[in-house]
Amino acid sequence: MDLKHSTVLITGGTSGIGLEMVKQFTEQGAKVIVTGRNPDSLAETGKRFPKVHTLQSDVSKPKDIEQLYKDVTQQFPDLNIIINNAGLMRLMDLQDTTFDLENVSLEVATNLTGTIQMAYQFLPHLLTKKSAAIVNISSGIAFMAYSCAPVYSASKAGVRAFTQALRLQLEDTNVKVFDVIPPGVNTNLQNDWVLPPNPSMMMDADKMVNIVIKGLLNDKPEIKPFLVGVIKTVSRILPGLLIRFGHKEFNKFKQLNKGKRIQ
Ligand SMILES: NC(=O)c1ccc[n+]([C@@H]2O[C@H](COP(=O)([O-])OP(=O)(O)OC[C@H]3O[C@@H](n4cnc5c(N)ncnc54)[C@H](OP(=O)(O)O)[C@@H]3O)[C@@H](O)[C@H]2O)c1
């Protein structure tokens, strides 16, 4: 993909991987448009990157996606890349009865349904471009469900399956479909967790995004660091091993979560 002459829409571009993508895509010479829900974070991003255009939009709301499509295609008719990055991840004990039904599946609405609806909404526009791309951010967890985050695991396995199917449907078109598969990355995603992630297992966002940029420039359909390649292979050869390994953390989380709920 040529990035220098591209116009790129990044959902959830005000923090973590999205914000780092804003920085590195801008450095590549791309025109960047960013969304998010929090107006203060959008204003902060606009201040830090004056050339970047910010729009408030919630990917879990279909009406917001429809409006975003109208606004972006009107103001930026050259748009040729969308990056479905907006996401959230909660640790969750499904025996905890405090979730209501809408809230319990919020990761599916944001990470998976949001990605599908964005791709569907913008596809007719992207098909009119000489060179275009849909970039979906899944996760290493797509290969190994993490029992502390069951709904997130389901959402990311879904993103990966959707991305693979979409790529096949679009193989004879000008729209390339990329699957970005990060491992654990130091961002704000884990800020609210009662059980913090193991820092030695985490990658920095700048390194991850560097891999994304190289992957896009080289048209690699599946963009992942070495560690995720290992996870993918092990999950095939020894299915169940990594899931059991990750599940060791569930009892710790359950205890901490109980303590938090009683307070
Ligand atoms: N960090 C990791 O370990 C890791 C690993 C694998 C995959 N990923 C994936 O990478 C992506 C980015 O995550 P991150 O780690 O950079 O997290 P982050 O630092 O928490 O950033 C998330 C971004 O998404 C936005 N967002 C959240 N919900 C949204 C919604 N409904 N509509 C629009 N924007 C929304 C947030 O802004 P507002 O809150 O203002 O909306 C923020 O800009 C996610 O899809 C995540 O699942 C992360």
The ligand as an SDF file (V2000), in Angstrom:
LIG
                    3D

 48 52  0  0  0  0  0  0  0  0999 V2000
   -3.2840   -3.0600   24.2050 N   0  0  0  0  0  0  0  0  0  0  0  0
   -3.2810   -4.3670   23.9510 C   0  0  0  0  0  0  0  0  0  0  0  0
   -2.7100   -5.1800   24.7040 O   0  0  0  0  0  0  0  0  0  0  0  0
   -3.9650   -4.8800   22.7090 C   0  0  0  0  0  0  0  0  0  0  0  0
   -3.6680   -6.1890   22.2700 C   0  0  0  0  0  0  0  0  0  0  0  0
   -4.3080   -6.6910   21.1570 C   0  0  0  0  0  0  0  0  0  0  0  0
   -5.2360   -5.9060   20.4780 C   0  0  0  0  0  0  0  0  0  0  0  0
   -5.5180   -4.6350   20.9130 N   0  0  0  0  0  0  0  0  0  0  0  0
   -6.5330   -3.8720   20.2060 C   0  0  0  0  0  0  0  0  0  0  0  0
   -5.9920   -2.6370   19.7750 O   0  0  0  0  0  0  0  0  0  0  0  0
   -7.0390   -1.6830   19.6470 C   0  0  0  0  0  0  0  0  0  0  0  0
   -6.6330   -0.3770   20.3440 C   0  0  0  0  0  0  0  0  0  0  0  0
   -6.5300   -0.6370   21.7290 O   0  0  0  0  0  0  0  0  0  0  0  0
   -5.4980    0.1210   22.6840 P   0  0  0  0  0  0  0  0  0  0  0  0
   -4.7520   -0.9180   23.3870 O   0  0  0  0  0  0  0  0  0  0  0  0
   -4.7860    1.1760   21.9530 O   0  0  0  0  0  0  0  0  0  0  0  0
   -6.5240    0.7430   23.7490 O   0  0  0  0  0  0  0  0  0  0  0  0
   -6.7260    2.2140   24.3550 P   0  0  0  0  0  0  0  0  0  0  0  0
   -5.4220    2.8430   24.6790 O   0  0  0  0  0  0  0  0  0  0  0  0
   -7.7000    2.0230   25.4590 O   0  0  0  0  0  0  0  0  0  0  0  0
   -7.4150    3.0230   23.1640 O   0  0  0  0  0  0  0  0  0  0  0  0
   -8.7110    2.7040   22.7320 C   0  0  0  0  0  0  0  0  0  0  0  0
   -9.2130    3.7830   21.7860 C   0  0  0  0  0  0  0  0  0  0  0  0
  -10.5080    3.3910   21.3160 O   0  0  0  0  0  0  0  0  0  0  0  0
  -11.4370    4.4340   21.5600 C   0  0  0  0  0  0  0  0  0  0  0  0
  -12.7610    3.8370   21.7470 N   0  0  0  0  0  0  0  0  0  0  0  0
  -13.1720    2.9450   22.6890 C   0  0  0  0  0  0  0  0  0  0  0  0
  -14.4590    2.6280   22.5090 N   0  0  0  0  0  0  0  0  0  0  0  0
  -14.8810    3.3210   21.4200 C   0  0  0  0  0  0  0  0  0  0  0  0
  -16.0950    3.4100   20.7270 C   0  0  0  0  0  0  0  0  0  0  0  0
  -17.1950    2.7390   21.1260 N   0  0  0  0  0  0  0  0  0  0  0  0
  -16.1700    4.2150   19.6480 N   0  0  0  0  0  0  0  0  0  0  0  0
  -15.0800    4.9040   19.2190 C   0  0  0  0  0  0  0  0  0  0  0  0
  -13.9030    4.8640   19.8360 N   0  0  0  0  0  0  0  0  0  0  0  0
  -13.8010    4.0810   20.9220 C   0  0  0  0  0  0  0  0  0  0  0  0
  -10.8890    5.1750   22.7920 C   0  0  0  0  0  0  0  0  0  0  0  0
  -11.3410    6.5150   22.8900 O   0  0  0  0  0  0  0  0  0  0  0  0
  -12.7010    6.9150   23.6920 P   0  0  0  0  0  0  0  0  0  0  0  0
  -12.6960    6.1330   24.9710 O   0  0  0  0  0  0  0  0  0  0  0  0
  -12.6340    8.3760   23.8660 O   0  0  0  0  0  0  0  0  0  0  0  0
  -13.8170    6.5110   22.7800 O   0  0  0  0  0  0  0  0  0  0  0  0
   -9.4020    5.1310   22.4680 C   0  0  0  0  0  0  0  0  0  0  0  0
   -9.0670    6.1540   21.5590 O   0  0  0  0  0  0  0  0  0  0  0  0
   -8.2860   -2.3460   20.2490 C   0  0  0  0  0  0  0  0  0  0  0  0
   -9.0940   -2.8640   19.2230 O   0  0  0  0  0  0  0  0  0  0  0  0
   -7.7030   -3.4620   21.0860 C   0  0  0  0  0  0  0  0  0  0  0  0
   -8.6130   -4.5140   21.2730 O   0  0  0  0  0  0  0  0  0  0  0  0
   -4.8920   -4.1100   22.0150 C   0  0  0  0  0  0  0  0  0  0  0  0
  1  2  1  0
  2  3  2  0
  2  4  1  0
  4  5  1  0
  4 48  2  0
  5  6  2  0
  6  7  1  0
  7  8  2  0
  8  9  1  0
  8 48  1  0
  9 10  1  0
  9 46  1  0
 10 11  1  0
 11 12  1  0
 11 44  1  0
 12 13  1  0
 13 14  1  0
 14 15  2  0
 14 16  1  0
 14 17  1  0
 17 18  1  0
 18 19  2  0
 18 20  1  0
 18 21  1  0
 21 22  1  0
 22 23  1  0
 23 24  1  0
 23 42  1  0
 24 25  1  0
 25 26  1  0
 25 36  1  0
 26 27  1  0
 26 35  1  0
 27 28  2  0
 28 29  1  0
 29 30  1  0
 29 35  2  0
 30 31  1  0
 30 32  2  0
 32 33  1  0
 33 34  2  0
 34 35  1  0
 36 37  1  0
 36 42  1  0
 37 38  1  0
 38 39  2  0
 38 40  1  0
 38 41  1  0
 42 43  1  0
 44 45  1  0
 44 46  1  0
 46 47  1  0
M  CHG  2   8   1  16  -1
M  END
$$$$
